Amino acid sequence: MNQTVSNLLQSCKTQKSLKSIHAHLLVCGSIALSDLALNKFIRLYSRFGATDYARKLFDEITEPNPFLWTSMIHGYVENSQHIEAFSLFRDMRDRDVVPLNFTISSILKALGRLKWLRDGEGMFGLIWKCGCGFDLLVQNAMIDCFMRCGEVDCARRLFDGMEEKDIISWNSMVSGYVSNDRVEIARELFDGMVEKNVVSWTSLVCGYVRKGDMVEARNLFEAMPSKDLAAWNVMISGYVDIGDVQAASFLFQAMPIRETGTWNLMISGYCKVGELERARHYFEQMPCRNAASWTMMIDGYVKSGNLHEARSLFDEMPERNIITWSTMIGGYAKHGKPSAALELFKSFKTQSLEMDGTFILSIISACSQLGIVDAAESIMNNDVESRYFSDTRVVNSLIDLYAKCGNIEKASQVFEVADMKDLHCYSTMIAAFANHGLVEKAVHLFEDMQRENIEPDEVIFLGVLSACNHGGLINEGRRYFKQMTEEFKIQPTEKHYACMVDILGRGGFLEDAHEMILSMHMAPTSAVWGAMLAACNVHRNVQMAEIAASELFKIEPENSGNYILLSNIYADAGRWCDVARVRAMIREHHIRKNRGSSWIELDSAVHEFVMGDVSHVAADRIYFMLSLMNEDMKLSGYTKDKDRNPISTLYPSFLSLTSDIEIDEQLF
């Protein structure tokens, strides 16, 4: 390689400039000057992350020498393309090219990160055959490979048998023991080291941080002769993980230099403990922000429920990655704003970004909340790659989506064709059957799951109990509840108790339901007493209803539904004075009925309606049609029943578009 080409390549700082030099040499025919020039190009392309360009160049070489093979293999390893590196190494061996010690150390590094111990063991014969058995570089790589694969004893035997050890050998052992959670042995080796460097100290500090022993980690950190950025970050990260942001902040302020990652650790720490103002302060003070900085702040606001501030930051962000989009869209979906999630998805589709599993789950969740199958199927068919259909999380979400949208047949089909059915998959399908009243299918699937030796959890049992509730299977409900608590030792949650109270109450066992409430190991919630009140309404039990209602009035005094239900129970019993008393309570506490809402999907677009809403673009036509329906109903002889059966029971959709005043008159 002549001096001019060498100088040009040494001056390369970007992939673009490297491509320009490469193109120039191709045009003038100088690219084949030497293997040294080719080697330099392969290494530089790999350094810039362009291994595809490096591989194209490599494949054009008729007979690459061992150095060229090694450069390409090393390029793959440094870019974490370990499978590609091992595949190329096999091609190298098939051509009977003898590997260099650096080739073998690179492959061992790849195998260690892949945790392919069997292939690593197969390398040992080749190592001795190539005469590299006593090579220090190769031995150090073997120690690292063993440690990453969890073969700590093999690594130790190799280390003890080495005639020559350098600082890398010792550090590989210390960090290896730390990675395998054997901090005490790592400390013994560390104490026996004649020579230590900053890596040695940082590795052991990291060990105590992983163990959660921040006191010993801090003692070691303070004793370090010199500290690099990694050591400071390890300590700050440790304090952040245990929620001690004050200690993390103290170290941060004491740091001589900081990088963007250090600032991000502080932002993450304060977001984690909910101190968003402090996190925002660090964010604003950062000299340089990256995508992770913005995403952490957005995620912090999303988790706190402040979607407005999260969206403001999202809109300000100079460049968004898939994680940022997923965080914002997922935030809308999790906080009950599915329409906003799908609207933002439309903007995402204009970007040249590839979706990942988490992103897809957010979109399916939004569609599921809105109950729109067409939009979800369109996304899955047009925008999602087929490989995600083998993702159990995506499969489970699709089952849930179809079930919530009423298409239980499609949900069942997805379940049947799923490659792997895990606990969550069974749980989702059982809940789907239960919610659709397919009690026998839910119970049979639960039994099938146990025959597959999948141990149920509290969510599965909730689905089964819900199925028993829908089917009125009182004895079966008792049996499954007993199995959950006694056989599987699962502590019931408020939802389990609420379900059992509903099962017993609706079956007429009101005393048993009341006894179960009194025996709860936690304070009964509104869900539990609400189930009791609903059962009392079914069986017209005024005495029990008064007990349940009095508890509900304490827990949720502004919930209009409880007052209405008690009023109806009194009305059915002819206790009109009590009905008047409940109405007086409603007026006294200024309680209003919660505004209902509904939505429909038309041509993959969602139209949402709120009671008394006139904001829809077609509101005039909608209300005109409703008035025609009202007149038609009157002409047909339908009138309001002053007691219990308002006209809205005949046309339920009419109720959601009538005014608050009309509804209050009907109910009170």
Steps between C-alpha positions, in 0.01 A plus 500: 500500500657828389537792739228708336232232544620433855473868592154526343372201697650624825319830455159328462261600776167399346358220290413754230861612457615137494254419223625799300861377523390146415308621193798708384736202526255278314477752215876540467560125544721529809288289736694183420833651591552286809335280759599764752270757337213250486558410863487867597173552312334198663608614846379858444164396355450274802605776739230724352244219543473433125575128512281444192735718291802330656357158411432602139861611467623182668293273273662657193846388613596180315733351762489696823792439733460421874530868589208594275289214640586616851413864429156404368432262790620757754278764335194281550592435863555867578156576355339223710424291190632190669310240298626653175855494641478130586346417161786678322753319718353167386538613139861581578561153642323337202759665277782361720622848592701481823362751753717748686501532877300821461245313284449240773475759779232687301299181446529408868369845584202442270429154645515638854241763424280245324558259791570225249713291732484183287649683203754658734610157617538394138744785453749359750628226271547753223685732739762235579515390136580858396765527772311767693449302821758701692426831332411755769246682281316174427514382862350826621224466241433144619466619861251767390303246294480252790390770744228634269368146454489449876782243505681667789696191608634440147616859483673466838683180399621668184609809695685298764685303231620804307878542505466868421225735617455867424266762643233398246509140631443616857231750402320235293483275806386777737230630264402141417442414865304824542280418198427158650407652840808373685619830640685345796727292273548803275613693808753228591654517153493879505684508834764264358571710192850646491399759245155659481362753257178700487322208328588269792357744754190582294420131446498431873305816578245383243481165681399660828255727318336195338483340844329810639780565750548870431698551823786269391470627142545856627797399720676344200409795280650747747818288524558500123836665409339645189141501379383500141157590368383137509570475874301815576210378283496158670464664841233746388311218327513296820350779708234562234403130501433503875317834477760703692503796263647729766821293516503478121464878475786551747734288286376668184591842635846372600583359156787673317346428159161373387365344184145487368453152647575635850237773464256234377562294812394794716191567288408131521552499876277797571231373259512165678418655839239733348694826546432627149584863573852400605530272198390786273757728667781260406352460153499876443856535632648233271765635264414233245189279481452177310185305412517312832492830694178610332341155523573469874328831572204412277472160670513668842210730413305210345535286813387791717193546278607842370441423134478868404857571612619172349351594164649850516848351543427243230409776253815698589731201456739559207521136393284214625586129502267201525530494881377859525204437271417182689518683836261775390252278316512243780441778753181606326382138486577428868329816623173442316561723198493245217376748239802723564725194471362408159515861382869512592551168323391667176788745540738215578420330169657795318834423670753249366515302824445129553251399768603273785296267722435759771376752245261247345360414842419866562307525173307178563418624852358824359289311244386262773382784725301651215370162386604554138609185322527639147772751591697239693480244219603764248806584711592134551457415131663808349751630751615209716755242391397134527780422747311687771213251480725251681540748787281368783432853622362602161296179472352553847409859415329390180296242691398771746416742218274258313331393822429858610362578155258207526670271248563206729537262202793699362655521847474122534661453157798714597535301823492166317766595243736656757840329490554529874223527755628643826314576822398844377365353177274258690398777739394730215298228325329383821403859581368542145281189527378613842406850382303352211310263725670190357537353845564138407774595255669717762493223762615233253788718383605551862505124550698456173755752622558306821544179300777684313668544842465879486447621855217755528545841658257748656404644158402159363285428804330837463404403144366163613302655786362756257385213275329333797332831576369538145372143502357505850729210601493554874649168613773515235582855605537391861721208393734712284530765770594230751748346253662840447545576868574154640668302221692777326535728806396808301386795711165628365486859383205737523397389150483135603287592801275723289448217254421248774260743670326544163483122447355434846278809504339444161447137596296612801767424762507854635594397853797298368606795286482731802705256710764486228525879503542502878772232477713691248864558597475853358251783524213434256509734201223659298515209254418251777220700658375593151463132415309452824266791425435369149412157643263663749328674209448164326349339809329815636672470837462845653680428827821377336474774238504765772815347652678489163384849398610658828852365445501618137391850601810517723741366235370687193250765611477660154413184303145558381446134410491385863228752593294410193522127571396542864216729391376233258513234772293722731256570215451129432427450870249787497702701752438839342614698802842337468498572128441867580779489762749366244395770251559758771848360558571534128394864501679574826834363375453654151542162336451477127486198279829432322485599136497193280681469171500261208674465169463325169749407228412596143750447217783451756420841655378531858205728582454569873180639655449640848160553658367835378794541263456734200866519390479233230519636145173325415326597826212681324415199285536261793263694722258544210487123455454451874208742502340306213549177697342661805195611301474158336504334842223727624288428193554129559356534848816485713501731801716544810410275790519734796604222737779278372502467119603818321480518127879473489480131585346442159762707316816493717704701248257788547597526867863593428393801293235645731566781741606467864172658613288238326698217658483653847122529462473136398708375792413735782 
